[in-house]
Amino acid sequence: MIQLQGVRKSFGDNLVLDGIDLDVALGEVLVIIGPSGSGKSTLLRCVNLLEPIQAGRIVFDGEEITRKGFDVTALRARIGIVFQQFNLFPHLTVMDNLTLAARRIKKLPRTEAEGRARELLRVVGLPEKADQHPHQLSGGQQQRVAIARALMMRPNVVLFDEITSALDPELVGE
């Protein structure tokens, strides 16, 4: 499903990823462990094309996504990402954070998007938080909203950056 072939990424003179080769099959769970600053977050950002690579190729579902002219917007609907800082829009409610991309990118009607969002909020244990803003939530609650937001697009793959960083210890298993 995801292949990285000779991926190289640097920021100026700082080489972060050097010749990364990786194959992840459909349904496989892969955990990347390493010290702070070792390129884990950068690797995820490259897979979702949030960071350009300097060399190599990234293939998703049999299609080279690093080629010129590739539809990045369509890719991001198929590869969800939950950021370490969650990146929720502070001026939007939880409901609006969840439904924005589904309405704009997938053109879902508001009622359908809100129905799906309510179901996902129930799944992550936050059905009562739909009308709150991110600053009114704990870190663990913000992270669960970010997970629900990623799942709203029904992606083929979800990338998690520091997935357990803000979750309550008893919720990590969920």
HELIX and SHEET records of a PDB file:
HELIX    1   1 LYS A   40  VAL A   47  1                                   8    
HELIX    2   2 VAL A   72  ARG A   78  1                                   7    
HELIX    3   3 VAL A   94  ARG A  104  1                                  11    
HELIX    4   4 ARG A  110  VAL A  123  1                                  14    
HELIX    5   5 PRO A  127  LYS A  129  5                                   3    
HELIX    6   6 PRO A  134  GLN A  136  5                                   3    
HELIX    7   7 GLY A  139  MET A  152  1                                  14    
HELIX    8   8 PRO A  169  LEU A  171  5                                   3    
SHEET    1   A 4 ASN A  14  VAL A  24  0                                        
SHEET    2   A 4 ILE A   2  PHE A  11 -1                                        
SHEET    3   A 4 ALA A  55  PHE A  60 -1                                        
SHEET    4   A 4 GLU A  63  GLU A  64 -1                                        
SHEET    1   B 2 ILE A  79  VAL A  82  0                                        
SHEET    2   B 2 VAL A 157  PHE A 160  1                                        
END                                                                             
